[in-house]
Amino acid sequence: MGRHKAEIVTFKVDAALMEQLRGIENRSEFIRGAVMNALDGTCPLCNGTGTLTSSQRTHWSAFSTDHRIEICGQCHEPQIVCVHREKENRCARETSGKGKGRK
């Protein structure tokens, strides 16, 4: 079928950032990639705002009765651990094979 029409998004940058962007051959592609990467790493609960609404805090409070945040012994990053599935709470790096042999 037909292609979706691309939309144009503009935003302001300070002089220092603009100077850094000048050296990039395809700025649009670079910025699209950076935005997509940032969205992929956005917290699913707060959507990247860093704060929770009153309703989100209520949901988190209920969720956290059976979950806790711990530091992974393998990759040393925080992870959410289900207290009912302790034996299954393994590092994703360990289960994918990417973290083998790393400390």
C-alpha positions in Angstrom: 0.0 0.0 0.0 1.1 3.7 0.2 3.9 5.0 2.2 3.2 7.1 5.3 3.9 10.8 4.9 6.9 11.8 6.9 6.3 14.6 9.4 8.8 17.3 10.2 9.8 18.0 13.8 11.9 21.0 14.8 13.6 21.8 18.0 16.0 24.4 19.4 19.6 23.6 20.4 22.3 25.8 22.0 25.3 27.0 20.1 27.6 24.3 21.5 25.3 21.4 20.5 24.8 22.9 17.0 28.6 23.1 16.6 28.8 19.4 17.4 26.0 18.6 15.0 27.6 20.5 12.1 30.2 17.7 11.7 27.7 15.0 11.2 27.1 14.1 7.6 23.4 13.1 7.8 22.1 14.9 10.8 18.5 13.8 10.3 19.4 10.2 10.3 21.6 10.7 13.3 18.9 12.5 15.3 16.3 9.9 14.3 18.6 7.1 15.6 19.3 9.0 18.8 15.6 9.6 19.5 14.7 5.9 18.7 17.5 4.7 21.0 16.3 7.0 23.8 12.7 5.9 23.4 13.8 2.2 23.6 15.5 2.9 26.9 12.6 4.8 28.4 11.0 3.6 31.7 7.7 1.9 30.8 6.1 3.2 34.0 7.0 6.9 34.0 7.7 7.2 30.2 11.0 8.9 30.9 9.7 11.7 33.1 11.5 10.5 36.2 8.4 11.0 38.4 5.2 9.0 39.0 1.7 10.3 39.1 -0.5 9.5 42.1 -2.1 6.6 40.2 1.3 5.3 39.1 2.6 5.4 42.7 -0.5 3.4 43.8 0.2 0.7 41.1 3.9 0.7 42.0 3.1 0.2 45.6 0.9 -2.8 44.9 3.5 -4.2 42.5 6.3 -3.7 45.0 4.7 -5.9 47.7 5.9 -8.9 45.7 8.9 -7.4 44.0 12.1 -5.6 45.1 15.0 -3.8 43.4 18.4 -5.5 43.8 21.8 -5.1 42.3 22.6 -7.9 39.9 25.6 -9.9 41.0 26.6 -10.6 37.4 26.3 -7.2 35.6 26.0 -4.9 38.7 22.9 -3.1 37.4 19.6 -2.7 39.3 17.0 -5.2 38.5 13.4 -5.9 39.6 13.2 -9.2 41.4 10.0 -11.2 41.9 10.1 -12.6 45.4 7.9 -15.6 44.3 10.3 -16.5 41.5 13.7 -16.1 43.2 15.4 -18.9 41.3 14.4 -17.5 37.9 15.8 -14.0 38.6 18.9 -14.3 36.6 20.8 -11.7 34.6 19.6 -11.3 31.1 23.3 -11.2 30.0 23.9 -14.6 31.6 20.9 -16.2 29.9 21.6 -14.7 26.5 25.3 -15.7 26.7 26.5 -12.1 26.3 27.8 -11.9 29.9 29.8 -15.1 30.1 33.1 -14.6 31.6 32.5 -10.9 32.4 32.8 -9.4 35.8 
